[in-house]
Amino acid sequence: MTTPARPLQTELAACRICADRFAATHTAHAPRPIVWFQPGVRIRIIGQAPGMRVHQSGVPFDDPSGDRLRDWMGFDRDQFYDRTRVAITPMAFCFPGYDAKTSDLPPPKICAKTWAAQVNDTIGSPRLTLIVGGYAQKWHLGVKTSVTETVFHWRAHAPHVFPLPHPSWRNTGWIRKNPWFEDALLPALRTRIAEVMT
């Protein structure tokens, strides 16, 4: 249990429940939870899990995916990394590692089962939540639909929640095939962000 002397963020940063799991991956790395949240934020970003670059830097979305996400939001780095206004809470707080083909492993379910409820209680109810990628959408929205279908029906969740595809550059083709994303969703998202940040 967390105490005033040892808040949740400190407990989470010390978490090592996946040490054996990560040691058995192709990357054979040690856990490094990336903790980036506090109460009272205006925007919460719920993603999948840190990648290798973020694992090394200790800064969430410190990679090309982050550059694209910031562009989608209309944020610069200072705005994005303002912890008093923006919380970044992935489904798994550590880099899950690569498999033998150097593909990203999925976020371990034990992370969300262990920490999600406590993180939710600590953050409270931000004015806007961005739910990025299929893992996060299935967990937080309870949907069984594909990312494309979930994001296509973004109006069912707006203005308080916006489901988004993962901002990986691997999804450039997806964005080209789904022009409604840039034509309709992103302008609405940026308008909502401007509202909650003022």
C-alpha positions in Angstrom: 0.0 0.0 0.0 1.2 3.5 -0.7 1.6 6.0 2.1 2.0 9.8 2.3 5.7 9.1 2.8 5.9 6.8 -0.3 3.4 7.9 -2.9 2.1 5.8 -5.8 4.6 7.3 -8.3 7.5 6.2 -6.1 6.0 2.7 -5.6 5.5 2.3 -9.3 9.0 3.5 -10.2 10.4 0.8 -8.0 8.2 -2.0 -9.5 10.1 -5.1 -10.6 7.3 -7.6 -11.0 8.3 -8.2 -14.7 12.1 -8.6 -14.1 12.1 -12.3 -14.9 9.8 -11.8 -17.9 12.0 -9.1 -19.4 15.2 -11.0 -18.7 13.7 -13.8 -20.9 13.1 -11.5 -23.9 15.4 -11.1 -26.8 16.5 -7.8 -25.4 17.1 -9.3 -21.9 16.6 -5.8 -20.3 15.8 -4.8 -16.7 12.5 -3.1 -15.8 12.5 0.7 -16.0 9.0 2.1 -15.3 8.4 5.5 -17.0 6.3 7.4 -14.5 4.8 10.6 -15.7 1.6 11.6 -13.9 0.2 13.5 -11.0 -3.2 14.7 -9.8 -5.0 17.6 -11.3 -3.9 17.3 -14.9 -6.1 18.5 -17.7 -5.1 15.9 -20.3 -4.3 12.3 -19.9 -2.7 10.2 -22.6 -3.1 6.5 -22.3 -0.9 4.6 -24.7 0.6 1.1 -25.1 4.1 0.8 -23.6 7.4 2.6 -23.9 9.7 1.6 -26.8 13.4 1.0 -26.6 14.3 4.7 -27.1 12.0 5.8 -24.3 13.4 3.0 -22.1 16.8 4.5 -22.6 15.9 8.1 -22.2 13.3 7.8 -19.4 11.1 10.3 -21.2 7.7 9.1 -22.6 7.1 9.6 -26.3 10.7 10.8 -26.8 10.8 9.3 -30.3 9.3 9.8 -33.8 6.0 8.5 -32.5 6.0 11.3 -30.0 6.8 13.8 -32.6 3.7 12.7 -34.6 1.5 12.7 -31.5 2.6 16.2 -30.6 1.8 17.3 -34.2 -1.7 15.7 -33.9 -2.3 17.6 -30.7 -0.8 20.9 -31.9 1.7 20.8 -29.0 5.3 21.7 -28.7 7.6 19.7 -26.4 7.2 22.2 -23.5 3.5 21.9 -23.6 3.5 18.2 -24.0 5.9 17.6 -21.1 4.2 19.9 -18.6 3.5 17.4 -15.9 1.1 19.8 -14.1 -1.2 19.7 -17.2 -0.5 16.4 -19.0 -0.2 12.9 -17.7 1.2 10.0 -19.8 0.1 6.6 -18.5 0.7 3.6 -20.8 -0.9 0.2 -20.4 2.5 -1.0 -19.3 5.0 1.4 -17.7 8.1 -0.5 -18.9 9.4 -1.4 -22.3 8.2 -4.9 -22.9 11.1 -5.9 -25.0 11.6 -7.5 -28.5 11.0 -11.0 -29.6 13.5 -12.9 -31.7 12.4 -11.0 -34.9 12.9 -7.7 -33.1 9.2 -7.0 -33.0 7.7 -5.2 -30.0 6.2 -7.5 -27.5 2.7 -6.6 -26.2 2.4 -4.8 -22.9 2.2 -7.4 -20.0 -1.3 -7.6 -18.7 0.0 -7.8 -15.1 1.0 -4.1 -15.3 -2.5 -2.8 -15.8 -3.9 -5.3 -13.4 -1.5 -4.1 -10.7 -1.4 -0.4 -11.2 -4.3 0.9 -13.4 -6.9 1.4 -10.7 -4.5 3.2 -8.4 -3.3 5.4 -11.2 -6.9 6.2 -12.1 -7.6 7.2 -8.5 -4.5 9.3 -8.3 -5.1 11.2 -11.5 -8.8 11.7 -11.0 -11.0 12.9 -13.9 -9.0 15.0 -16.4 -11.1 17.1 -18.9 -9.6 15.2 -21.8 -8.3 11.6 -22.3 -6.5 10.4 -25.4 -6.6 6.6 -25.7 -3.9 5.6 -28.2 -3.9 2.2 -29.8 -5.8 -1.1 -29.6 -4.6 -2.4 -26.3 -5.5 0.8 -24.5 -8.9 1.1 -26.3 -9.9 -2.4 -25.4 -9.0 -2.0 -21.7 -10.3 1.5 -21.1 -13.3 1.6 -23.5 -14.3 -2.0 -23.2 -14.5 -2.3 -27.0 -13.9 -5.4 -29.1 -13.7 -3.5 -32.4 -10.6 -2.9 -34.5 -8.6 0.3 -34.0 -9.9 1.6 -37.3 -13.6 1.1 -36.3 -13.1 2.4 -32.8 -11.3 5.6 -34.1 -13.8 6.0 -36.9 -16.6 6.2 -34.3 -14.6 8.8 -32.2 -17.7 11.1 -31.9 -19.3 8.4 -29.7 -16.6 9.2 -27.0 -15.9 12.9 -27.7 -15.5 15.5 -26.3 -14.0 14.0 -23.1 -12.3 11.0 -24.8 -10.6 10.7 -28.2 -9.5 7.3 -29.4 -6.4 7.5 -31.6 -4.4 5.1 -33.7 -0.8 4.6 -32.6 1.3 7.5 -33.9 4.0 5.2 -35.2 5.3 6.1 -38.6 4.4 2.5 -39.6 0.8 3.8 -39.6 1.4 6.4 -42.4 -0.3 4.1 -44.8 -3.3 3.8 -42.5 -3.6 7.6 -42.3 -3.5 7.9 -46.1 -6.3 5.2 -46.4 -8.4 7.0 -43.8 -8.5 10.7 -44.8 -11.3 11.4 -42.3 -8.8 11.1 -39.5 -6.9 14.3 -40.6 -9.9 16.0 -42.1 -12.4 15.6 -39.2 -10.9 14.0 -36.1 -7.7 16.0 -35.7 -9.3 19.5 -36.1 -11.9 18.5 -33.5 -9.2 17.2 -31.2 -7.1 20.4 -31.5 -10.2 22.5 -30.8 -10.9 20.4 -27.7 -7.3 20.7 -26.5 -7.4 24.5 -26.9 -10.6 24.5 -24.7 -9.2 22.4 -21.9 -5.9 24.2 -21.8 -7.3 27.7 -21.4 
